[in-house]
Amino acid sequence: MEFGYPWWLRIEHLVNLIFLTFLIRSGMEILATHPKLYWNDNSKPGSEWARFTRKVMPKDKLYDTLDEEESYSSIISMPGHSELGMGRHWHFISVIGWILAGIIYVVLLFATGQYHRYVPYSWEVFPEAWKNIITYLSFELPATLPGQPFNAIQQLSYGAVIFILAPFQIATGAAQSPAIEARFPWYVKLWGGRQWARSLHFFGLLAFIGFIIIHLLMVIVHGFGQETSKIIFGNQEHPGYATGIALGAILALVVLHIAATKYTLAYPRNTRRILGAVVEGTRKLILHPLKSRQDYSESEISSEHRVNGKPPDTDWYKIMAAHNFADYKLEVGGLVERPMTFTLEDLRTFPTRQTQRVMHNCVQGWTSIGEWTGIPLRQIVELVKPLPEARHICFLTMQDTGRDDPSADGEGQFYETIDLDYAYHPQCILAYDMNGGPLPIKHGAPLRLRLETQVGFKMAKWIERIEFVADFRDIGGGLGGWREDNVYYDRDVGI
């Protein structure tokens, strides 16, 4: 069969370009929040194999990973300027669109037989591809394969991008999901670990950028007008018109990126609402049901666990800490039949005590493995007996960001909410011990949440009160948590 340029292939080409460019820029935004890459899941400072920052962290005072963030320009990242929440929304909406477009594309390739344009008929294509490379280096254009629109090296390159590189990026991206890592630890280990997957995903990003650059160069070398005429009109008979349309399309794409960036930075709440409706709905459908089954060995525990968030800086908290939190009281109330108050000793003497060795996934990208001990949250739920209208659990903490962490983008009492059904997940606990000893202050003492299918910021530290609520929209800024309200993170963060 002859392999031309059917209408659906031409449309897919444009759609893919739009999603791919947004994926690249938003991916750079995500990288900026922890601009270091590792070959180990401990993410120990100094063990990175690559760093994209000039910052040097102090050795004489406590710092957290928010201090390590970089602010990349909007020219290279989406939307730029340390807006991880917005970058995540754009990345995941682009992922959804890109995957759906890719599925349609592959189905149509095989349904119409057009897949042969990317899949070689014989092994002879490989030596032929090498000859093509030599020809290009000789500043000449190689001939196309018989009956094909491409030469051998083009066929192999396009086929590799569609059938190898794209699935590779999807697979390594999935391996960075705490929900998938928690439910299928073996899958992440197939890639060498969470940080291996993150590093490999970065190499995939570079491969896509390299492909786009070389692809555009080849279009110019082979004749910009003729090549763009093929992808616009399906033939090369209108090079003049095609050149004008192609340049106009490139300009329109640039304008689209500029407009999306400016709108996102000017109206982050609206952007979160619009994109989040699709992103969070999809994530809730696919990732929310997954339950953690992690059980790392004692030898895999990280020697050092990074810090995210600064502890309460008040005299009463410091006095309570000095007395090993003997005066600590956890209040549990809201929409419950039996409001209750627990001391730390009460919690430590609960009949069921649970220990789990799991991987901590920070929203910024770093990880570490730790052992946490506490009580299953479901026990608290069963004791206080939520009313039928209770649908969410709100964790109010002793941290005030304006007082305790002035560098944070916002102020006020830190809080987080989770859906009530998360309390029944097998590895959802209120932890009071870490790595065989009392929970350190910098990691949330005296009590913190552990919910292993979510990223770290959802696991509220320094918990003071727990409330069962019908709707989180009346709490704080109404988006379900302090980071959601102030830096527009997603609320359900299984990836």
Protein Blocks (a to p, Z undefined) as FASTA:
>chain_A
ZZdddfklmmmmmmmmmmmmmmmmmmmmmmmmmgcdcfbfklpghiacbdcbfbdcdfkb
ccdfklmpccddfklpcebjhiaklmmmmmmmmmmmmmmmmmmmmmmmmmnopmmmmmcf
bfklmmmmmmmmmmmmnopacdddehiabdfklmmmmmmmmmmmmmmmmmmmmmmpmklm
mmmmmlmmmnopaklmmmmmmmmmmmmmmmmmmmmmmmmmnopklmmmmmmnopaklmml
mmmmmmmmmmmmmmmmmmmmmmmmmmmmlmmmmmmmmmmmmmmmmmmmpccfbdcdfklp
cfbdcdedjadddfklmmmmmnoommgccddehjdfbdcdddfklmmmgfbdcddddddd
dfklpacddddddddfklmmmmnopafklmbdcdddfbdfklmmmmbgcedjddddddfk
lmmpfklccdfbeehiacdfknopabdcddfkbcfklmcghifbdcddfbfklgcjhnop
aklmmnopafblcZZ
